[in-house]
Amino acid sequence: MNRYRAIFCCLFLAGQLHSQPPSFTVIPLGVKGGLDESNLSSYLVARTGTTHYIALDAGTLYSGIRKAIERGALPGPGSMVLRQYITAYFISHPHLDHVAGLILNSPDDSTKDIYGLPFCLDVLQDKYFSWKSWANFGDEGEKPQLKKYHYVPMVPGNEMAIEKTPLSVTAYPLSHGAPYQSTAFLVKSGEACLLYLGDTGADSLEHSDKLHLLWQAAAPLVRAGKLKAIFIEVSFPSEQSDKSLFGHLTPHWLMEEMKDLERLAGPGSLKGLPVVITHMKPGSDHGDQEATIRQELTANNPLQLQLVFPEQGRRLEF
């Protein structure tokens, strides 16, 4: 009898864990890695049940907000979402497909903080909000400073509580076509975590250990069931030559990196883990690269990841 009682308790607890309410609401404002300037990398993240969003990258803002309003994922009007719902920006790296929305919407935005590693904030200050390419909406750099945005440098591995939200964020450096850098952000709400990676290449191609170090930090969270999702890029199909990846991943290299995470977290630990595929490049008129990437990922998923292909403006819950 005790044996059956133990089995019942295990099944009950497993059901309870599976039915736990979501910890994060994610609104994709942009999901692609190029070609369509109205749909570039940007994800709003909030603790479920709140509207205190942070933006992870900001390649597209207003077009994505309008799409989310059309799909019922956000209330209108768009100006209210931009000014009141987005409380802070976290920029993984300063390439235009990750910051164009922030720059172009800055005249209509409200006062808020921009977080990032120093290399990223330096480019925003020196190259974009510089009066040479755009008005200086920052509180540092060339004068006059309009002081709408405050730069907040992050220290790798240091968790930072985010004002006006119940979230905290930790930054980890990534390699994006050495010597260029990018950033991963680990977002925490209570005990639950969500991991978002900006553009990144595979360690073996980048001659780097940045992803391995990130997986070392993430593995205990996977084992404890605290990591609710990983957002990670797959920019090209696997047929793209390694020398032409320019610091990006393919389905093949994604799976190689996921195997490294599983080696650290334990056999079978990634089964069912939501992995959100970001930054797919549509390609030219000669072929649908996105369809090829989807097919390759679905056909070769030995770790049984829960692959998620986000749509602009469609709410996700984790």
N, C-alpha and C positions, 0 to 999 in steps of 0.2 A: 504493500500500500504506500509506504514512504517513497518507493521508487516512482510510482505513478504520480504521486503528489509533486515530487521534484520536477518530473517532466512537464506536468501541467503548469507549474510555477514558471518554468523557463519559457514555455510557449506564451503564457500570459504576459510576461515581461517583454518578450520579443514583440508581441503585438502592441504593447503600450509604447515601446520605443518607436515602432514603425508609425504609430498614429500620433506621435507628438506634433503639436502645432508648429507651423513654420516660425523660424527666428528672424528671417530677412525677407523683405520685399525688394525686388530689383526691377527697375524699369529701364530696358535698353533704349537709349535715345539714338544710338547708332551702333551698327554691328559689323560693318564691312571694313576692309583694309585699303580701299581705294576705288577709283573710277567714279563712284556716285558721291559727289560732295555733300549731298543731303543726308547721308547715312554712314557717317564715320564714327570711329570708336568713342563711345561714351555710355556709362551705365550709372543710373541713380540707385543708391542703396540706402535703405532705412531699416530700423527695427520694425518688424511687422506690427501694425496697429498705430504707427506714428507717421507723420509727414515731414520729419526732420531728415531730409535726404542729404547725402554727400554725393558728389559727382566724381566717379573714377574715370579720369580723362574727359576731354571736352572737345572732341573733333567736331561733333554736331551737337547743338543744343536746341535752338528754337524749332527747327524742322522736326526733330525727334519729339519735342514736347507736343507739338501739334498732332503728330501721329498718335502719341499716347492718349491725348484727349479724345481723338476720333474713336479710339478703341476702348475707351472707358477706363483706362488705367490711371489717368490723372484727371482732376477737375480742371475746368477752364476758369478764367482765360489764361493763355500762355504766358502773358506778362506776369501774372501772379505766381505761377510756378517758378519762372526764372528768378523773380525777385524775392519770393518768400519761402518757397519750398526747398530750394537748393541753398544749403547753409555754408558749404565750403567745397573747394575743388582740390582733388588730389591728382597731380599730373605725373604720369609715369616717365615721360621723356618729351622733349620739346619739338618733335617732328609735327609738321602742320596738320597731319591727319589725326592728331591727338589734342591739338590746341586751337584749331581754326575757329570753332564755335565760341570758345571763351573770348578770343580776341574780337571777333566780329560783333558779338552781343554785348561787349563791355559798356558801350554808351547807355544801354537800357537796363543794365544790371544794377543790383544793390551792393552795398558795402559788405565785403566778406573776405575770408582768408583763402590764400592759395598755398597748399602744402606740397612739398616735394623735396627730393634730395638737392643739395646745393648746386650740382652741375646743371640741373634742370631749371631751377629758379634763376640762375645767372643768365641763361639764354633768354628766358622770358623778359628779364629786365634789360638786357643789353641789346637784343636783336628785335624784339617785338614791341614792347611798351617802352619805346625809345624816342619818340617824336620823329625819328627817321622813317620808320615803317608804319607807326600807329601812335596815337596819343598815349602819353604815359599815365595810365590809370593806376599805376602802382604807387607805393609810398617810399620807394627808393629809386635811384637812378637819376636820369637827366631831369632837370627842372624846366618848367613847373611840374610838380608831382600832383596829380589829381587825387591821390590817396583813397581811391575807391577800393583797391585791393591791398591787402597786407600779406607780404611773403613770410611763410613760416618754414624755415629749414628743418628738415627731419634728420635724425641720426640713425643710421642703420641699426636695426635690432632693438631700438628704444620705443616702447609703447607710448602713444600720446592720446590722452583723452581729448575728444573733440567738443568744443563749446557748442551749446544749444542742442546737442544730440546725446543719446545714451550710448554712443559708439566710442570705441578707441581704435587706433590704427597704428600698425607697425610697418616700417618700410624695410625692404631688402633689395640690394642692388642686383641688377641683371646685366648680362652682356648682350649687346645688340649690334653685332658686326664690329668686333674689336677694332679700335679702342673705344668705340661709342658705347654709351650706357643706357639702361632703362631701369625700371623699378617694378617690384612686386609689392602689393599692399595687402597685409593681413588685417581684415576688419573683424572686430570682436564686439559681440553684443551679449552681455552676461557671460555664460560659458561657451556659447556658440560662436563659430568663426567662419569666415568666408575669405577665400584667397583669390586675389585678382592679379594677374600678371600682365604688364605691358609687353611690348614686342620683345622677343628673346630668341636667341639661337640656341641650339643644343650645345652642351658643354664640350663634347668631343670635337665639334667643328669650330667652336669659339676659343678652344684651348684655354678653358676656364673651368672653375669649380662653382660658379655662382648658383646654378640650378641645384647642384648637389647639396650645397649649404642650405638652400631654401628648403629642399626636401627633408633635410635633417631637422629643421625647425618644425616642419609640418607633420612629420611622421608620428610624434606623440599625440597630436590632435586627431589624426586618422584612427590610431589605435583606441583612443578614448571615445570615438564617435562624436567628437566636437566639431570636426571640419565638415560643414554642410555642403560646400560646393567649391570647385576650382574653376576659375575663368582663365582660359589659356588660349593663346593664338595658334592657328594653323593657317598660314598665309598661302601656301602653294601645294599643289598635288605632289605626290612622291616622285613623279618623273622629273621634277625640277632638279637640275644638277646642284650638288652641294656648293659649288663655287658661285652659283647665282642665287643663293638664298638671302644674302645680305643681312644676316642676323635674324632669320625667321625660321619657323618650323614647318615641317610637312607631316602628313599622317604617320609616316615611318618614324620620324624623329620624335614626334609626340609620344608614341608608344614606347620608344626606347627610354624616354625620360620618365614615363609613368612606371616602367619596370624598375627603374632606380628607386622611385618613391616606394614601391611595394617591397623591394628588398629591405628598405629601412623600416617600414611600418609592419611588415609581417605578411606571410603567404595568405592570399585571399582577402587582404584588408581593403582593397579598392573595389571589390565587387559591389556594384550598385551605387558607388559614389558618383553624384552628379558632376560631370565635367562639361562645362559650357564652352563651346568652340567659338572663339572670337576672331575678328580680323581676317576673315577669308577674303581673298582678292578675287573679284568676279572674272578677271581676265579680259581678253579682247573679244572681238566679234567672231574669232575663229574657234571658240569653244567655251563651254560653261565650266570654269574651274571649280566653282562652288559645288556643282553636282558631282564632279569627280572627287573632290575632297570628302564629301558626305559618303559617297559610295565606298571609298577606300577605308575610311574610319569604321564604317559599319561592318565591312567585310573582314577587317582585321582588328578585332577587339578581344584579345586573349584574356585580358584582366576583367572582362565583363563590366566595364565602366558604364554608367548611365549617361550616354552621350546626349547632350542638349544643344540644339541649334537655335539660337535666339532669333526673334523677329523684332524689328524696330517697333517700339510702342506697345508690345505685348508683355504684360506683367508676368514675372516669375516669382515663385515663392520657394524658399529653402529653409 
